[in-house]
Amino acid sequence: MNQMFNSMKSSWLLVYALILITPLSFVQAKGPAEDVLRKESKGLTEVMVAKIRQVGSVRISPDGKLIAYTLYVPRQIYTDDDGSAWSELHIVGQDGQSRPFVTGKVNISSIEWTPDGKGVSFLAKRGEDKHKALYVIPIDGGEARKVLEHETDISGYSWSPDGQEIAFTAEPKPDKEIKKDKEHGFNAEIYEEDYLLTKVWIAAGDYAKPGPDRDEQNKPRMLSLEGSASTLKWCPDGKHLAVALAPTPLVDDSYMMRRIHILDVRSGKSLFKLDTEGKLGQIAWSPDGRHLALVAGVDKHDPREGHLMIASIDNPKTTDLLPDYPGHIWSIAWQDNDTIMYLGYQGVWTTFAKIDIDGGGQKTIFPVGKYTLYGLSLSRNGLSGAFAGDSPQHPKEVFAISPGERSPRRLTHSNPFLENIRLAKQEVITFKARDGLRLEGILIHPLDEKKGVRYPLIMMVHGGPESHHLNGWLTRYSLPSQVAAAQGFASFYTNYRGSTGRGVDFCKLSQADPAGKEFDDLVDAIDHLVTIGLVDKDKVGITGGSYGGYASAWGATYYSHRYAASVMFVGISDTFLCFALGDIPEELRLVHYLKYPWEDAELMRQRSPINHFQKCRTPLLILHGKNDTRVHPAHSLALYRTIKTYGKTPVRLVRYPDEPHGNRRTGSRLDFSLRLMRWMNHYLKGPGGDPPPYMLDLSGIKPDEQEEDNDMPK
């Protein structure tokens, strides 16, 4: 929809026909006519990927009957102003009937049900708003109403149990004198010093836009806390808040130095902080308010939060309920006062399980090996649940489970056009690294694969490295594997050592060894695919972003003899520059290098792709956002300039204005996909030699040149 907002006031609007649901990992059964249509249809294209919608956050209502969710809707190319995807609010019933609540050119975030279950609250900047404010829309009809605005953007919030008050986070208003000075040219930026701390505020539950009759005593009060606040949750006892505080709002501190504090609401004082170390994830109070569950790292060197901890409301000590968990726990919710339910990543799958607060009563509800789910949300009685879920056949949609059910039900179908697109076979592959370590990866076969034929391969490498690939929907603008399959490529996603999903010990295997065995694992994966007869070893490309971009640069230089093409995205070329110019120096020290780079300068030099430029014979396409603060654009410029000047192989640098660490806008995302696939086609299947023209052929992409397809999202 193109109208600014569309708040439905009456009957339910049936958006998509209810379709029989099957488990996430299998294609729905089709009739003969649909089989023919699927066989005759084309594969996925870059333009189709740019139009894919997917579900974001999901929140089940307190009574378990409805599920609110955000839907990301990409902007229409050549129609909308360029920008990131819109984020809409929709609500779906357990019967699969979904209705739009706030749609169009909107950006909805932080959705929650009001404590009485009669409305959905969300953050947005609407109409005449100068800052992001808190709105509530009733589920029985009516317009969204602003219930809280502040002098700056509200970044997060939590309702009191009775709904009469709201705790929220926001920066204080900038000093008037400083603002005036900046307007007169005194606008110098003091690097990593001129920030404002995010503070915690308490407001009445209906503190709407200020006016002349507003009682000044009811204005939000700021709590006097040391540090910068982020996550916060109001305790069900109404007397306490759990708040994550870091020394500063800098990214590095938010990663490595955040700690959970228990606050007394009335005094605004911190009673104590929990005794965790390292990274923090989700927090959740028990229904009786006596315990707090949280996801955290086991120590300051743990690359990723992923263990289920529990603490009492009156004690800073935390207990790891599953110290030997073989994966990473990611999403948690309380079923009752004594039971925590959780989603965990194990290998390329997720599992849904529960455990008692004393460590007993463990029970697996959805086993490993079948589903890929995200974002657990439970009803007030803990018997109904909602998730986002994807599969090899579809991006994230809303799924639900009700009492007595043994598998999740799919409720939404946001991309009906995908039903008519042929998708390539996807399977999980297990292989051994050269040192005997068992590894997993996910293989996307060529769409029209023929037995006995060897195919070009694109290695698609995840970032982090504390991340991993699940066996769900893998295609995205930067790793377009199903697009590659339709163009005759195989693609492989390797969960190399250092990836998440296999426990703390596996996640730490790459520490103090950057670009070492972790990237050897990628080459060992190639050798396995060559051995089984699928891949042509002379036609292998590599791509990835961030740490995956580091792997791509390493593949083009140190491992140049193994890769015939490389596409490096926001990647690292110099490990010392990564420390010196990026925004996570302490994370690099504590969970990657385990030392400062000058403490082993020779290792840092040897593990920098730029110091192997003389080996580079791999045609290299480098792409980078000009506003990247995580991996500074200087990495790409330095590698480009060095390889171009040396003059032994084709190299091209593409820079995206205003883009950060990864592209956000629809246009620059599609631009990336087109350039990636053109580079791989040119050097793995085409003539090679000089690079293809730097200008893209955009014919057929403009609206008046596209093929008519009534099933494509408009």
C-alpha angles and dihedrals in degrees: 000000000000101000115104096245136357114194110182112221106185139009126024115268114221105223101176132011114261108260127199107259127226130181115293096251097059135068115247117257112263134204122238094264092051090048090056091047092051092048093050097043126097127250127256119294134200091252091053090052089053089058099047116123122206141181119255121180123010127198124180118214119251091253092047095236101108137036123208116205142170119235121204110218116187117226117258111260114242089002108065125046107268115264145108122311119286116248115218133188118234134166125210129191127223087258091063096251108138129192129189117240107174114012144151123051095003139122110211120181142165097031118191137161115248112248092255091052093233097113147018120240124207144164119247144143106234138175110323095001114134092193139025108278139185118259135182125204119193116232094221094061140288140097124299110264126209109237100170137022130168138196088260135025115300105231101184142353146187129201122231111242092257093044092237096113139033128209111206141171125230141141117259118253112275116257110270093225092051090049091050092049091052091051087058095052102274092119103128114151115232101208114239092348110071096070130122119231115240107239136200119243133186119213138172113265093249102038097145130173111328117253140171093272095051114126103237090210089066095057115121114277121221119225115230099235129153114239138015119306130220126150115038135174128184112228117239089237087069092227105083141051129201110215132176111224129187127185091247138000090251114127093240092055092046089055101041110017107042116121131182114245125194109220134196103231099211098047093033090222129138109243094191143320125244117255099242126132129209129002127009133209134172124350128200135179122223113247091254092048094235097114138036121209120200142172112234146151118268093233141350091275095054105117094213140022106247113131126100111237130181133197137179120243091245101042132064093210116109127202125209104226094193107028093164097045108151095218141019125291111219115166128035140182135169117248092188139334093291105032133071122195120203146180114224134188113229115174109310093339141067128231130203115212145142139225137187120246091250091058095257133101094058113177132171114219101176111026127223115267103048117057143046109202136165140187108026116213125178134197119245093265091048094234101104126052143186133204142170109242140177138184139189086276102050144018123246116318135165117276129182141191127201132191112296095017119124099195136035121263121223111231106175136052107191098167109042090166089071089069088072097045121095110231125198125245115275123197142166115248126198120200141157127251119227090266092052098258112148112236137182132217139166120239124205108197124215108273097240097031117177123204114255095017120119116220137202113260133214115202106213109200126197124224130236097050079228093072135079145198122255124205093252133089104336103168116106136146094274097039104032100174098158089049088052090048091054088053094052103267133126115221129202129197111197123199092208123189110292092042121126125244098067103071137269097293093055091045090055095050093095096049118123089008107083113183089001125107091346092068092036084063089064092055090047089054090054091051090052092052090048091050094053089054101247105105135058103226091210093056105058124133131185133207140165144135132251105344085007086055088053088054090049092051090047090050091052094049119021093026096032092130089064101048128062095189137016134191112193118196123191086332138164120253099165123035094203091052088049088061097039101043103030131084099239107062095141093048088052090052098043103039107017116030097016086213141049111274093244090059088071104016094163093056090049090050094048092049094052114099092214090065090060096051092121090066093054114118095141116108102245129203112191122195127180142165112241092221097052112139097172098059107015116231087238087081091064096040093050094050092044094050093047097048093042092050092047086054104202100119140020115272132174132185121208118187125193115212116230093002119130129202095330129004118281104176122085093231097051091044092054090043088055094049093050094048093046095052094042090053092049093046092048096051104028100037107009139061098292117197116099116023120267116263113294092230115082122231101237096173110134093027098084112089095248091051100047123103113255110255117165092194095059116098111259 
